[in-house]
Amino acid sequence: MKMTHPTRFVRIALSLLLAVGSIHAESAIPEADSTPQSLLRVNSTNQVYELFQPWIKKPPFSRRGLGALIEGNRILVTAELVANSTFIELEKPTSARKSTATVERIDYDCNLAVLRPTDPNFLEGMKPLALNGPLKVGEEATVLQLEPNGDIAETSGRITSISVGGYPSESGSLLLFKLGAPLQQRDGSFTLPAVRDGRLIGMVMRYDARNQSADIVPTAVIRHFLAELDSPTYQGFARLGIVFAPLRDPQLRRYIGLEEPGGIYVTDIAPRGSADMAGIQKGDTILAVDGVPLDQDGNYEDADYGRILFSHFTNTIKHPGAVVPLKILRNGQVLEIPVTMRVADREQAISETHLSEEAPKYVILGGLVFIELSRPYLKEWGGKWASNAPQRLVYYDTFQNELPADRGRIIILSQVLPTPDTLGYEDLENIVVTKVNGHPIKSLTDLSEAAAKPIDGFQKIEFEEDPKILFLDAASVQSNAENLKKHYALPTLERL
């Protein structure tokens, strides 16, 4: 679910931009406090694939954060801390005793992960943190950090806002706390727990040093994550799958015949999403969710958090499989339509918003490198990727919901490796493939299968842009395949 005019959120890494805080806001926790027995240093070595050359990995790097021990001998951290990890080490802050760990579950949508130590006795003597209940704006909370000697420093602040906001994966929005607090620069602060009265209120995942504001994954999201983890099959967070516009315009309200004071206007539907499968249509007006009326911006009155966007109810309070009745206005008639909440089908995405830890797919044909378009690929152009990356590809990624439902994945010729078969084509890059040997291309599997059927001894490849078409000698491509692998140290010519 997203609004028609979403606000982009600038992510700032905690470990780089923690501000120098006020001395009066920070103090050491007394030794008698049980909190030290609930925290662990988490050191993660991470290594991601080089998406410009998807057959190799980038050099490894390290991230250090602070994990919270919770019930079930689980260590809670953010997903970003251990994403693409190759080695995870846990360390007790007081004794410096260490253990390796494995990821039990990671969910990039909610930016959470749980770890388990490989040493079954490592957590003996430690005390899990209980989860706190809902908070209100203005209430105080404390962010915990570690000094080099293992002492815990706490920085107090106040909740400045509670809203539904963007998470790092950019795949959707979930409940988000903002905490105003002057955090100091300390090693190992990529992930930090926040507490109130000795109970966990959430995990800090971002910090804006300029505004001294921390973004926190709250316990409502954590509880949903853990409940899914304890279910027979982990599904994650469901999505309603609509794009909507507020109904503040009195002329639009009059045009659709809306007399009720609230409601939102559905401008688009995600193909095969929850709303689409239930029969919700473009042009419908959603008046209420589960009997609770919506205002003109899509907010409802939540028992815990007050006025907040309805997607908190559909995405977090409700789990996949739950049925949520929607009261809608369609063509002057008020209807109630039951919607079974479903998780977004990533296989149907035209351009992935984030990639799993699996190796990226690619096909190399005679030196032509073909990949699937994804937002992580576009982000290889840096922080200003939206303006620096090829604009046609940015458009496809940004407005993929407006493309035909059967469009399939967008396959691009990302680059050309110079070979005897690609002479004259070396400058081609980042152009969209439409057909190979007359077969429409909607996946890399389509491309691989089509390449096995050359036309009159040639590979005929068609594109959206110039050159509209190119040819490769199929026999030459096949005979040069081993030399191509050896020359460029390629482990394989395709990974599907």
Secondary structure, DSSP 8 states (H G I E B T S, - for coil): -EESS--------HHHH-----GGGEEE--TT-SGGGGEEEEEEEE--B-TTSTTSB---EEEEEEEEEETTTEEEE-HHHHTTEEEEEEE-TTT--EEEEEEEEEETTTTEEEEEESSTTTTTT-----B-----TT-EEEEEEE-TTS-EEEEEEEEEEEEEEE-TT-S-EEEEEEEE------TT-SSEEEEETTEEEEEEEEEETTTTEEEEEEHHHHHHHHHHHHSSS-----B--EEEEE---HHHHHHTT--SS--EEEEEE-TTSHHHHHT--TT-EEEEETTEE--TTSEEEETTTEEEETHIIIIIIS-TT-EEEEEEEETTEEEEEEEE-B---GGG-SSBSS--SS---EEEETTEEEEE-BHHHHGGG-TTHHHHS-HHHHHHHHTGGGS-TT----EEEEEE---GGGTT-TT--SEEEEEETTEE-SSHHHHHHHHTS-BTTEEEEEESSSSSEEEEEHHHHHHTHHHHHHHTT-S-SEE-
